[in-house]
Amino acid sequence: MTASIELLANAIAGEHPREDQLQAARIVAEAQLDLERIREIEATSSPGPEAFDLASLQRLCALDRYKRRALSRQKFAVRKLEGKVRNDG
């Protein structure tokens, strides 16, 4: 996972990033990989409407909270990275 984050972060940050730009890109990359994992889980484990029980609903709610947190982390990291790039250029 760490290698995937670094690879994606380097692609996001571009050539010759400063350390603060790379750190923001790592947060974006980590959130993106989290979102991909969440979407994969959602696609493979979503029961039909007749199969919902309390445990399934609790799991889906927890997954939704995790997804919203990942989206929020990604959004703020992108804003931070954009600000750093604008200030640099």
C-alpha positions as CSV (number, residue, x, y, z in Angstrom):
1,M,0.0,0.0,0.0
2,T,2.8,2.5,0.9
3,A,4.5,2.0,-2.5
4,S,1.1,2.6,-4.2
5,I,0.7,5.8,-2.3
6,E,4.2,7.0,-3.1
7,L,3.8,6.2,-6.8
8,L,0.4,8.0,-7.0
9,A,1.7,10.9,-4.9
10,N,4.7,11.4,-7.2
11,A,2.4,11.4,-10.2
12,I,0.1,14.0,-8.6
13,A,2.9,16.2,-7.4
14,G,4.6,16.4,-10.7
15,E,8.3,16.9,-11.5
16,H,10.5,18.4,-8.8
17,P,7.9,19.0,-6.0
18,R,8.8,20.6,-2.8
19,E,8.4,18.5,0.4
20,D,5.2,20.3,1.4
21,Q,3.7,19.7,-2.1
22,L,4.7,16.0,-1.9
23,Q,3.1,15.7,1.5
24,A,-0.2,17.1,0.3
25,A,0.0,14.8,-2.7
26,R,0.5,11.9,-0.4
27,I,-2.7,12.8,1.5
28,V,-4.6,13.1,-1.9
29,A,-3.2,9.7,-3.0
30,E,-4.0,7.9,0.3
31,A,-7.6,9.2,0.2
32,Q,-7.9,8.2,-3.5
33,L,-6.8,4.7,-2.7
34,D,-9.1,4.5,0.3
35,L,-12.0,5.6,-2.0
36,E,-11.2,2.9,-4.6
37,R,-11.1,0.3,-1.8
38,I,-14.5,1.5,-0.5
39,R,-16.1,1.5,-3.9
40,E,-14.8,-2.0,-4.5
41,I,-16.3,-3.2,-1.2
42,E,-19.6,-1.4,-2.0
43,A,-19.8,-3.1,-5.4
44,T,-19.1,-6.6,-4.1
45,S,-20.9,-6.6,-0.8
46,S,-24.1,-4.7,-1.4
47,P,-27.0,-7.1,-0.6
48,G,-30.4,-6.9,-2.3
49,P,-33.1,-4.9,-0.6
50,E,-34.6,-8.0,0.9
51,A,-31.4,-9.0,2.6
52,F,-31.0,-5.9,4.8
53,D,-30.7,-6.6,8.5
54,L,-29.4,-4.5,11.3
55,A,-25.8,-5.7,10.9
56,S,-25.8,-5.0,7.2
57,L,-27.2,-1.5,7.8
58,Q,-24.6,-0.8,10.4
59,R,-21.8,-1.9,8.1
60,L,-23.1,0.2,5.3
61,C,-23.4,3.2,7.6
62,A,-19.9,2.7,8.8
63,L,-18.6,2.4,5.2
64,D,-20.5,5.6,4.3
65,R,-18.9,7.5,7.2
66,Y,-15.4,6.2,6.1
67,K,-16.2,7.2,2.5
68,R,-17.2,10.8,3.5
69,R,-14.1,11.2,5.6
70,A,-11.9,10.0,2.8
71,L,-13.6,12.5,0.4
72,S,-13.2,15.3,2.9
73,R,-9.5,14.5,3.4
74,Q,-9.0,14.4,-0.4
75,K,-10.9,17.7,-0.9
76,F,-8.8,19.6,1.7
77,A,-5.5,18.1,0.5
78,V,-6.3,19.0,-3.1
79,R,-7.1,22.6,-2.0
80,K,-3.8,22.7,0.0
81,L,-1.8,21.3,-3.0
82,E,-3.5,23.8,-5.4
83,G,-2.6,26.7,-3.1
84,K,1.0,25.5,-2.8
85,V,1.3,25.2,-6.6
86,R,-0.2,28.7,-7.2
87,N,2.1,30.2,-4.6
88,D,5.0,28.5,-6.3
89,G,4.2,29.5,-9.8
